[in-house]
Amino acid sequence: MRKGKFLIAAIIIAAASYLTAATNGNSYYVKSFDGEIISYNVFGSGDTTLVFVHGWSGDSRYWRYQIPYFSQKYRVVTIDLAGHGNSEQNRKVYSLEAFGQDVKAVVEDVNAKKVVLIGHSMSGEIVAEAARLMPERVIGIIGADSIQNVEDTMPEEQFKQMVDGFQNDFKGEVKKFIEPMFGKKIKPELKKWIINDISCEPSYVAISTFKEYVTKFENKGIANIFKEVKVPVRCVNADLWPTNPEANRKYMSSFDVTIIKGAGYFVMLERPDEFNKNLNNYIKEIIKIYKKQN
């Protein structure tokens, strides 16, 4: 009986050690194009590198349920974009183009030759910017509740009201902004953590990022990014907002989407098992397409 208890304890300790190793990884820093220091982490190993990029006012911790799953087979890299997480916050303007350069700097620093870029929310567009910069390395793009419709626009008055709100009461507006984005079955503690975490982002970084992102939609600016991307684009999206595959396919060499019903904007945190399964299917598909073409 005693030996059995020790065996169970040993298994628990081993499992905990594996999880710690899988989620901690190794931390590195690299200079982006403008000298800004970018923090990133590397987990696991493999011929294909998966680069995970967080969304608005997030950081690499938002991929915590993906790291243990995917680092068993692939090399996994998570990034803190400039102004976020452990990266520097010295830029005056936080643009999609600059964030794309951050991703490029990390990919080059790890010397990844075969890369799938995975971006949450606005980072679907950011990784597309990065893919334009290094077509010889990127074999596919996958959005996480992202790239619903590259033809989308936001009315100028609505945009102005949102920016004014963030400037007047950042934490209060973040709560109002984020609250409707959750799935109905999200765990209360996760919901609370997300709201509090995003509220702690430096407001000047968040507001600059928001401005740069939304104004990019003018004159089909987002759509034009994807015109230059020649790799498959896939998405694992929630059904909170509609995805328009037909609109996207006008500008992409290849597009497909899987919808997770009842999930919210933070689909990879809210429904990690379902999300990981669908993400894995798309990764395999992208690798298969790459091998067929090469």
GINORKA-V666299 format. One record per backbone hydrogen bond with DSSP energy under -0.5 kcal/mol. CO is the residue of the C=O (numbers start at 1). NH is the residue of the N-H. Records with the same first field share a line. If there is no record, write none. Layout:
CO->NH + NH
This chain:
1->5
2->6
3->7
4->8
5->9
6->10
7->11
8->12
9->13
10->14
11->15
12->16
13->17
14->18
15->19
16->20
17->21
18->22
19->23
20->24
21->25
26->42
28->40
30->38
32->35
36->32
37->88
38->30
39->80
40->28
41->78
42->26
43->76
48->50 + 75
49->51 + 116
50->52 + 77
51->118
52->79
53->120
55->58
59->62
60->63
61->64
63->66 + 67
64->68
66->70
67->71
70->73 + 74
71->45
74->76
75->50
76->43
77->52
78->41
79->54 + 81
80->39
81->84
84->87
88->83
93->95
95->99
96->100
97->101
98->102
99->103
100->104
101->105
102->106
103->107
104->108
105->109
106->110
107->112
114->49
115->117 + 139 + 140
116->51
117->142
118->53
119->144
120->123
121->124
122->125 + 126
123->127
124->128
125->129
126->130
127->131
128->132
129->133
130->134
134->137 + 138
137->115
139->232
140->117
141->234
142->119
143->145 + 236
144->121
148->244
149->152
150->223
155->159
156->160
157->161
158->162
159->163
160->164
161->165
162->166
163->167
164->168
165->169
169->173
170->174
171->175
172->176
173->177
174->178
175->179
176->180
178->181
179->182
181->265
183->186
187->191
188->192
189->193
190->194
191->195
192->196
193->197
194->198
195->199
196->200
197->200
198->201
202->205 + 206
203->207
204->208
205->209
206->210
207->211
208->212
209->213
210->214
211->215
212->216
214->217
215->218
217->220
218->221
220->224
221->225
222->225 + 226
223->227
224->228
225->228
226->229
228->230
229->253
232->141
233->256
234->143
235->237 + 258
236->145
237->260
243->245
244->248
245->249
246->250
247->250
248->251 + 252
254->233
256->235
258->237
259->261
260->239 + 263
264->267
265->267
266->269 + 270
267->271
271->275
272->276
273->277
274->278
275->279
276->280
277->281
278->282
279->283
280->284
281->285
282->286
283->287
284->288
285->289
286->290
287->291
288->292
289->293
290->294
